Amino acid sequence: MDDTERFLDGSKLPCLLVENKADLLEENEIDNIEELKEFSDNNEFINCFRTSAKTGLNLNEAMSYLIGHIIQKLKNLSEKDIANDRKSIVLEPEKHVNNDKYRHKKSGCC
């Protein structure tokens, strides 16, 4: 990852280590992720998963973990952090600093 890319709070972007092709491993190798976990920890990944695109092994778990991690980080951010981020898109017009130009006037039909 490029060190210039940061999360809104200034922390590094959360990265998940995903090892694919678990369907090619022996059954006892799939659950043995100590070496993978050590590599993950030493290289600042938030977690690691052994997956298989062919069988779907751990794909939902890996994505759920990453999404949950990001949602938790967003919950911990202040509204000021979000408002000051020039790359963010604010979907709620009432939260814009200058929201007059975002107000929609009701037309006759809807």
N, C-alpha and C positions, 0 to 999 in steps of 0.2 A: 504494500500500500504506500501511496505517496504521503509523506509526513505533512504535506501542506493541507491535505484534506482533513478537516476536523468536524466533530459533532458540535452542535450549537453551544454546548457548555465548555468547549475548548478541548475536550478529551479526544483521544484517537477514535476513529470510526471502529465500531465493533466488527470484528472479523471472526468467522467461524471456520474451523478446519474441517473439511469434509473429504474423507477418503472414499473413493468409489471402487467398484468392482468387488465388493464383499462376497458376491455370489461365486467368485472364483476361489475363495478361501475354504479351508476345512472348517467344520462346525466349531471345533475348539479354538480356532484362531479368531473367529468373528467377535467373541466376547472379550478376548484378551487385548485390551486397548491401552495397556500401561505405557508402552513405548510411544504410541500415538499421543497419549495424554501428556507425557513428558515433553515431547516436541511442541505440542500446543502451548503448554505453560511457559516454556523457554522462549517462545516466539510471540508472546502476547496475544494469542487467540483467546476468545472468551470461552470457548469450549471446543470439543471435537466429536465427530461422529463417523463411524464406519458405515457406509451406505452401499446400496446397489440400485442403480437406475433400472436394471433389468427386473428385479424382483420387488422393488419399492421399499426395501429394508431401510428403516430409519430416515426416510426422506421427510415424512410429515413431522417426525420428532425434531429433526435438525431445523427445519424451517420454523416450526412453532417456537423452538428455543430462541432463535434469532429474532423473530418478530416480537416475542415476549420481552426480550432484553431491550429492544429498541423502544417498545411502548413504555416500559418502566423508566427508561432514561428520559423520555418525553414527559412523563408525569412529574419527574423531579425538576424539570426546567421551570423557570419562572416565566410569566407572560412577558416580562421585560426582555429576557433572552430571546424569545421567539420574535417579538416585535422588532428587535434590533438586527435580526438576521436578514440581510439583503437578498439571500437566495431563497427564502421561504415564500410560499404562496399562502396568503391568508384567505381561507374559504368563507369566512364569516364577515360580511361587509361592515358590521357594527364594530369590529375590532380594528379596522383601519384607522390610522391617525387622522387622515383627512377623508372621512367616509362620505361626505356630501356627494362626491362624483360617482359613488357606487350605489347610491339610493336609486331604486327603480320607482318611477311613478306608476301607479296602477292605471291601467287603461280600462276601457269600458267593459271588455268581455271577461276577463279572468281575474 
